[in-house]
Amino acid sequence: MSVAIMQPYFFPYLGYFQLVQAVDHFVFYDDVMFIKKGWINRNRILMQGNEFLFTIPLEKQSQNKTIRESTVSWGKEFPHKFMNQLDSAYKKAPNYTLVRELVEQVVLRNFESLADLAAESVQATWAYLGLEKKFYQSSELGISAELDRAERLMEITKFLGESNYINAVNGQDLYEKGFFKENGIDLHFLKPNLNPYLQGQTKEFVGGLSMIDVLMWNNKEEVVQWLGDSRLI
């Protein structure tokens, strides 16, 4: 049994979902500081064959707030402009109607906190694929935010009754397996594999886009199969 802990992103890329698939317990790390120009409230879709970066606007955006404290600026720009952008980008995609309904279902809940909106995008996608998972929010677990970064990850893992922690592959520069092992936790890193797929009339595959793009062009069975196409290192 294993645990992964990751900041909540709004409809993140396939590799994020591969991390979810790889563990038994997934924790949204929602009480850590918001990072400007990161992927928490931004992502990329394909617009007329080119990458297009969209952003969820925030009220008084600040790196002095946690993700949970960051609030969504609801209005004409979001969600209306965003949904129009999706319509323009994907109206000819085979799964346009179903995936648009999925995205609309998430944004119409009008969450105040960015953390809730982003987490819901992941959980709703998981349900759309017909899958089940134990999801948590770190802010609700009662583990002190004053702990050292690595120590807090280990404490959350232990709190959930597990001894295996899986981190995204870029965490290799931050965490040492030996230190985790000394504290009773087996640390592994997940290396995703982003399978190429047809993206309408686009000649060259553009990888690493929002899960929205993956779902628009591929059926659920294919996507579920890809979720397991990663490896631990």
C-alpha atoms as a printed R data frame, in Angstrom:
    type eleno elety resid chain resno       x      y       z
1   ATOM     1    CA   MET     A     1   0.000  0.000   0.000
2   ATOM     2    CA   SER     A     2   1.412  3.394  -0.971
3   ATOM     3    CA   VAL     A     3   0.861  7.150  -0.761
4   ATOM     4    CA   ALA     A     4   1.449 10.082  -3.116
5   ATOM     5    CA   ILE     A     5   1.225 13.738  -2.099
6   ATOM     6    CA   MET     A     6   0.926 16.422  -4.762
7   ATOM     7    CA   GLN     A     7  -0.328 19.983  -5.111
8   ATOM     8    CA   PRO     A     8  -3.781 20.080  -6.736
9   ATOM     9    CA   TYR     A     9  -3.585 21.152 -10.391
10  ATOM    10    CA   PHE     A    10  -6.527 22.075 -12.626
11  ATOM    11    CA   PHE     A    11  -7.012 19.232 -15.135
12  ATOM    12    CA   PRO     A    12  -3.309 18.327 -15.024
13  ATOM    13    CA   TYR     A    13  -1.392 16.350 -17.623
14  ATOM    14    CA   LEU     A    14  -1.462 12.565 -18.037
15  ATOM    15    CA   GLY     A    15   1.647 12.020 -15.876
16  ATOM    16    CA   TYR     A    16  -0.179 13.458 -12.843
17  ATOM    17    CA   PHE     A    17  -2.925 10.884 -13.294
18  ATOM    18    CA   GLN     A    18  -0.353  8.119 -13.675
19  ATOM    19    CA   LEU     A    19   0.892  9.089 -10.215
20  ATOM    20    CA   VAL     A    20  -2.666  8.834  -8.890
21  ATOM    21    CA   GLN     A    21  -3.003  5.391 -10.454
22  ATOM    22    CA   ALA     A    22   0.268  4.181  -8.931
23  ATOM    23    CA   VAL     A    23  -0.827  4.615  -5.298
24  ATOM    24    CA   ASP     A    24  -3.565  3.542  -2.906
25  ATOM    25    CA   HIS     A    25  -3.908  6.913  -1.143
26  ATOM    26    CA   PHE     A    26  -3.597 10.244  -2.947
27  ATOM    27    CA   VAL     A    27  -3.237 13.455  -0.943
28  ATOM    28    CA   PHE     A    28  -3.834 16.895  -2.424
29  ATOM    29    CA   TYR     A    29  -1.134 19.084  -0.876
30  ATOM    30    CA   ASP     A    30  -3.387 22.098  -0.530
31  ATOM    31    CA   ASP     A    31  -1.914 23.931   2.481
32  ATOM    32    CA   VAL     A    32   1.474 24.745   0.948
33  ATOM    33    CA   MET     A    33   2.306 28.081  -0.677
34  ATOM    34    CA   PHE     A    34   0.868 28.934  -4.065
35  ATOM    35    CA   ILE     A    35   3.548 29.329  -6.752
36  ATOM    36    CA   LYS     A    36   3.006 31.988  -9.397
37  ATOM    37    CA   LYS     A    37   3.480 30.949 -13.032
38  ATOM    38    CA   GLY     A    38   3.380 27.287 -12.033
39  ATOM    39    CA   TRP     A    39   0.877 24.651 -13.131
40  ATOM    40    CA   ILE     A    40  -1.604 24.927 -10.265
41  ATOM    41    CA   ASN     A    41  -3.949 27.330 -12.059
42  ATOM    42    CA   ARG     A    42  -2.481 27.129 -15.564
43  ATOM    43    CA   ASN     A    43  -2.224 24.489 -18.261
44  ATOM    44    CA   ARG     A    44  -2.006 23.980 -21.999
45  ATOM    45    CA   ILE     A    45  -4.496 22.784 -24.576
46  ATOM    46    CA   LEU     A    46  -4.218 22.520 -28.350
47  ATOM    47    CA   MET     A    47  -5.694 25.438 -30.296
48  ATOM    48    CA   GLN     A    48  -5.645 25.234 -34.103
49  ATOM    49    CA   GLY     A    49  -2.655 22.904 -33.917
50  ATOM    50    CA   ASN     A    50  -0.645 25.062 -31.537
51  ATOM    51    CA   GLU     A    51  -0.083 25.012 -27.793
52  ATOM    52    CA   PHE     A    52  -2.345 27.440 -25.973
53  ATOM    53    CA   LEU     A    53  -1.770 28.389 -22.339
54  ATOM    54    CA   PHE     A    54  -4.896 29.052 -20.290
55  ATOM    55    CA   THR     A    55  -4.977 30.545 -16.796
56  ATOM    56    CA   ILE     A    56  -7.605 30.470 -14.060
57  ATOM    57    CA   PRO     A    57  -7.725 34.059 -12.754
58  ATOM    58    CA   LEU     A    58  -7.336 34.547  -9.012
59  ATOM    59    CA   GLU     A    59  -8.443 37.237  -6.593
60  ATOM    60    CA   LYS     A    60  -5.416 39.190  -5.341
61  ATOM    61    CA   GLN     A    61  -2.996 36.509  -6.518
62  ATOM    62    CA   SER     A    62  -0.073 36.146  -4.107
63  ATOM    63    CA   GLN     A    63   2.751 33.764  -3.245
64  ATOM    64    CA   ASN     A    64   2.112 34.646   0.396
65  ATOM    65    CA   LYS     A    65  -1.076 32.598   0.331
66  ATOM    66    CA   THR     A    66  -1.457 28.843   0.420
67  ATOM    67    CA   ILE     A    67  -3.232 27.093  -2.421
68  ATOM    68    CA   ARG     A    68  -6.251 26.720  -0.129
69  ATOM    69    CA   GLU     A    69  -6.231 30.433   0.622
70  ATOM    70    CA   SER     A    70  -6.043 31.344  -3.072
71  ATOM    71    CA   THR     A    71  -9.507 32.240  -4.359
72  ATOM    72    CA   VAL     A    72 -10.857 31.979  -7.900
73  ATOM    73    CA   SER     A    73 -11.938 35.175  -9.657
74  ATOM    74    CA   TRP     A    74 -15.249 34.169 -11.171
75  ATOM    75    CA   GLY     A    75 -16.618 36.327 -13.988
76  ATOM    76    CA   LYS     A    76 -16.755 36.655 -17.771
77  ATOM    77    CA   GLU     A    77 -13.149 35.549 -18.214
78  ATOM    78    CA   PHE     A    78 -13.679 32.407 -16.196
79  ATOM    79    CA   PRO     A    79 -15.490 30.206 -16.801
80  ATOM    80    CA   HIS     A    80 -17.270 31.720 -19.836
81  ATOM    81    CA   LYS     A    81 -14.233 32.712 -21.898
82  ATOM    82    CA   PHE     A    82 -12.467 29.478 -20.968
83  ATOM    83    CA   MET     A    83 -15.410 27.334 -22.063
84  ATOM    84    CA   ASN     A    84 -15.577 29.255 -25.355
85  ATOM    85    CA   GLN     A    85 -11.879 28.522 -25.871
86  ATOM    86    CA   LEU     A    86 -12.543 24.814 -25.352
87  ATOM    87    CA   ASP     A    87 -15.382 24.968 -27.864
88  ATOM    88    CA   SER     A    88 -13.132 26.602 -30.430
89  ATOM    89    CA   ALA     A    89 -10.300 24.153 -29.832
90  ATOM    90    CA   TYR     A    90 -12.182 20.858 -29.646
91  ATOM    91    CA   LYS     A    91 -15.606 21.116 -31.285
92  ATOM    92    CA   LYS     A    92 -14.483 18.572 -33.911
93  ATOM    93    CA   ALA     A    93 -12.921 16.138 -31.426
94  ATOM    94    CA   PRO     A    94 -14.678 12.749 -31.158
95  ATOM    95    CA   ASN     A    95 -15.344 13.055 -27.415
96  ATOM    96    CA   TYR     A    96 -16.135 16.770 -27.409
97  ATOM    97    CA   THR     A    97 -19.649 16.534 -25.954
98  ATOM    98    CA   LEU     A    98 -18.785 14.182 -23.097
99  ATOM    99    CA   VAL     A    99 -15.559 15.930 -22.090
100 ATOM   100    CA   ARG     A   100 -17.101 19.381 -22.324
101 ATOM   101    CA   GLU     A   101 -19.816 18.193 -19.940
102 ATOM   102    CA   LEU     A   102 -17.114 16.915 -17.581
103 ATOM   103    CA   VAL     A   103 -15.289 20.258 -17.532
104 ATOM   104    CA   GLU     A   104 -18.530 22.200 -17.228
105 ATOM   105    CA   GLN     A   105 -19.629 20.014 -14.325
106 ATOM   106    CA   VAL     A   106 -16.433 20.990 -12.490
107 ATOM   107    CA   VAL     A   107 -16.438 24.733 -13.156
108 ATOM   108    CA   LEU     A   108 -20.155 25.203 -12.507
109 ATOM   109    CA   ARG     A   109 -19.641 24.185  -8.891
110 ATOM   110    CA   ASN     A   110 -18.164 27.656  -8.370
111 ATOM   111    CA   PHE     A   111 -15.685 26.684  -5.676
112 ATOM   112    CA   GLU     A   112 -14.257 29.681  -3.853
113 ATOM   113    CA   SER     A   113 -10.891 28.035  -3.168
114 ATOM   114    CA   LEU     A   114  -8.545 27.180  -6.017
115 ATOM   115    CA   ALA     A   115  -7.590 24.070  -4.036
116 ATOM   116    CA   ASP     A   116 -11.147 22.722  -4.171
117 ATOM   117    CA   LEU     A   117 -11.592 23.548  -7.857
118 ATOM   118    CA   ALA     A   118  -8.324 21.889  -8.867
119 ATOM   119    CA   ALA     A   119  -8.892 18.822  -6.686
120 ATOM   120    CA   GLU     A   120 -12.393 18.411  -8.068
121 ATOM   121    CA   SER     A   121 -11.024 18.434 -11.626
122 ATOM   122    CA   VAL     A   122  -8.867 15.427 -10.758
123 ATOM   123    CA   GLN     A   123 -11.550 13.552  -8.835
124 ATOM   124    CA   ALA     A   124 -14.219 14.198 -11.458
125 ATOM   125    CA   THR     A   125 -11.878 12.938 -14.186
126 ATOM   126    CA   TRP     A   126 -11.205  9.819 -12.139
127 ATOM   127    CA   ALA     A   127 -14.946  9.173 -11.823
128 ATOM   128    CA   TYR     A   128 -15.427  9.882 -15.550
129 ATOM   129    CA   LEU     A   129 -12.954  7.072 -16.271
130 ATOM   130    CA   GLY     A   130 -14.956  4.743 -14.017
131 ATOM   131    CA   LEU     A   131 -12.184  4.441 -11.421
132 ATOM   132    CA   GLU     A   132 -12.077  4.674  -7.632
133 ATOM   133    CA   LYS     A   133  -9.394  6.083  -5.327
134 ATOM   134    CA   LYS     A   134  -8.983  7.332  -1.762
135 ATOM   135    CA   PHE     A   135  -8.412 11.082  -1.995
136 ATOM   136    CA   TYR     A   136  -7.473 13.398   0.870
137 ATOM   137    CA   GLN     A   137  -6.585 17.043   1.443
138 ATOM   138    CA   SER     A   138  -3.480 17.691   3.526
139 ATOM   139    CA   SER     A   139  -5.202 20.605   5.287
140 ATOM   140    CA   GLU     A   140  -7.675 18.150   6.810
141 ATOM   141    CA   LEU     A   141  -5.142 15.636   8.145
142 ATOM   142    CA   GLY     A   142  -3.856 17.723  11.053
143 ATOM   143    CA   ILE     A   143  -0.154 17.237  10.260
144 ATOM   144    CA   SER     A   144   1.863 20.315  11.267
145 ATOM   145    CA   ALA     A   145   2.870 22.575   8.387
146 ATOM   146    CA   GLU     A   146   5.866 23.673  10.464
147 ATOM   147    CA   LEU     A   147   7.702 20.420   9.820
148 ATOM   148    CA   ASP     A   148  10.589 20.193   7.389
149 ATOM   149    CA   ARG     A   149   9.376 19.460   3.835
150 ATOM   150    CA   ALA     A   150  10.560 15.843   3.777
151 ATOM   151    CA   GLU     A   151   9.504 15.206   7.369
152 ATOM   152    CA   ARG     A   152   5.960 16.326   6.667
153 ATOM   153    CA   LEU     A   153   5.649 14.002   3.689
154 ATOM   154    CA   MET     A   154   6.799 11.111   5.844
155 ATOM   155    CA   GLU     A   155   4.411 12.040   8.669
156 ATOM   156    CA   ILE     A   156   1.459 12.169   6.281
157 ATOM   157    CA   THR     A   157   2.426  8.760   4.897
158 ATOM   158    CA   LYS     A   158   2.613  7.305   8.403
159 ATOM   159    CA   PHE     A   159  -0.665  8.983   9.389
160 ATOM   160    CA   LEU     A   160  -2.371  7.068   6.574
161 ATOM   161    CA   GLY     A   161  -0.893  3.853   7.948
162 ATOM   162    CA   GLU     A   162   1.538  3.262   5.113
163 ATOM   163    CA   SER     A   163   5.323  2.982   4.711
164 ATOM   164    CA   ASN     A   164   5.676  3.472   0.943
165 ATOM   165    CA   TYR     A   165   5.794  6.975  -0.497
166 ATOM   166    CA   ILE     A   166   5.842  7.643  -4.248
167 ATOM   167    CA   ASN     A   167   6.912 11.053  -5.524
168 ATOM   168    CA   ALA     A   168   6.890 12.561  -8.996
169 ATOM   169    CA   VAL     A   169  10.182 11.977 -10.796
170 ATOM   170    CA   ASN     A   170  11.348 15.590 -10.465
171 ATOM   171    CA   GLY     A   171  11.483 15.038  -6.716
172 ATOM   172    CA   GLN     A   172  14.812 13.242  -7.178
173 ATOM   173    CA   ASP     A   173  16.517 16.619  -6.769
174 ATOM   174    CA   LEU     A   174  14.745 17.233  -3.458
175 ATOM   175    CA   TYR     A   175  14.535 13.977  -1.541
176 ATOM   176    CA   GLU     A   176  16.984 11.200  -0.689
177 ATOM   177    CA   LYS     A   177  15.877  7.594  -0.436
178 ATOM   178    CA   GLY     A   178  18.346  6.965   2.386
179 ATOM   179    CA   PHE     A   179  16.898  9.685   4.595
180 ATOM   180    CA   PHE     A   180  13.372  8.367   4.097
181 ATOM   181    CA   LYS     A   181  14.544  4.807   4.792
182 ATOM   182    CA   GLU     A   182  16.131  5.897   8.082
183 ATOM   183    CA   ASN     A   183  12.696  7.151   9.087
184 ATOM   184    CA   GLY     A   184  10.840  3.981   8.151
185 ATOM   185    CA   ILE     A   185   9.584  5.055   4.727
186 ATOM   186    CA   ASP     A   186  10.438  3.480   1.358
187 ATOM   187    CA   LEU     A   187  10.719  6.270  -1.206
188 ATOM   188    CA   HIS     A   188  10.239  5.728  -4.925
189 ATOM   189    CA   PHE     A   189   9.918  8.081  -7.874
190 ATOM   190    CA   LEU     A   190   7.452  7.645 -10.706
191 ATOM   191    CA   LYS     A   191   8.637  8.237 -14.248
192 ATOM   192    CA   PRO     A   192   5.655  8.772 -16.568
193 ATOM   193    CA   ASN     A   193   5.358  7.704 -20.183
194 ATOM   194    CA   LEU     A   194   3.372 10.051 -22.396
195 ATOM   195    CA   ASN     A   195   2.004  7.984 -25.244
196 ATOM   196    CA   PRO     A   196   1.569  9.820 -28.565
197 ATOM   197    CA   TYR     A   197  -1.938  9.900 -29.999
198 ATOM   198    CA   LEU     A   198  -3.741 11.495 -32.929
199 ATOM   199    CA   GLN     A   199  -4.747 15.106 -32.250
200 ATOM   200    CA   GLY     A   200  -7.106 15.825 -35.108
201 ATOM   201    CA   GLN     A   201  -5.273 17.265 -38.103
202 ATOM   202    CA   THR     A   202  -2.136 18.158 -36.118
203 ATOM   203    CA   LYS     A   203   0.863 16.689 -37.953
204 ATOM   204    CA   GLU     A   204   3.259 16.426 -35.000
205 ATOM   205    CA   PHE     A   205   2.185 15.135 -31.599
206 ATOM   206    CA   VAL     A   206   2.226 17.730 -28.816
207 ATOM   207    CA   GLY     A   207   2.725 15.976 -25.477
208 ATOM   208    CA   GLY     A   208   2.307 17.075 -21.896
209 ATOM   209    CA   LEU     A   209  -0.965 18.929 -22.452
210 ATOM   210    CA   SER     A   210  -3.870 19.070 -20.031
211 ATOM   211    CA   MET     A   211  -5.793 15.837 -19.516
212 ATOM   212    CA   ILE     A   212  -8.603 17.625 -21.329
213 ATOM   213    CA   ASP     A   213  -6.719 17.104 -24.603
214 ATOM   214    CA   VAL     A   214  -6.103 13.422 -23.876
215 ATOM   215    CA   LEU     A   215  -9.782 12.804 -23.126
216 ATOM   216    CA   MET     A   216 -11.009 14.745 -26.150
217 ATOM   217    CA   TRP     A   217  -9.144 12.532 -28.628
218 ATOM   218    CA   ASN     A   218  -9.094  9.107 -26.941
219 ATOM   219    CA   ASN     A   219 -11.686  6.708 -25.576
220 ATOM   220    CA   LYS     A   220 -11.856  5.891 -21.885
221 ATOM   221    CA   GLU     A   221 -10.485  2.377 -22.246
222 ATOM   222    CA   GLU     A   222  -7.320  3.614 -23.946
223 ATOM   223    CA   VAL     A   223  -6.770  6.303 -21.338
224 ATOM   224    CA   VAL     A   224  -7.219  3.878 -18.445
225 ATOM   225    CA   GLN     A   225  -4.643  1.587 -20.045
226 ATOM   226    CA   TRP     A   226  -2.172  4.476 -20.340
227 ATOM   227    CA   LEU     A   227  -2.537  5.286 -16.654
228 ATOM   228    CA   GLY     A   228  -0.466  2.233 -15.850
229 ATOM   229    CA   ASP     A   229   2.221  3.014 -18.421
230 ATOM   230    CA   SER     A   230   4.830  4.392 -16.014
231 ATOM   231    CA   ARG     A   231   7.636  2.957 -13.939
232 ATOM   232    CA   LEU     A   232   9.095  3.357 -10.483
233 ATOM   233    CA   ILE     A   233  12.742  4.246 -10.032
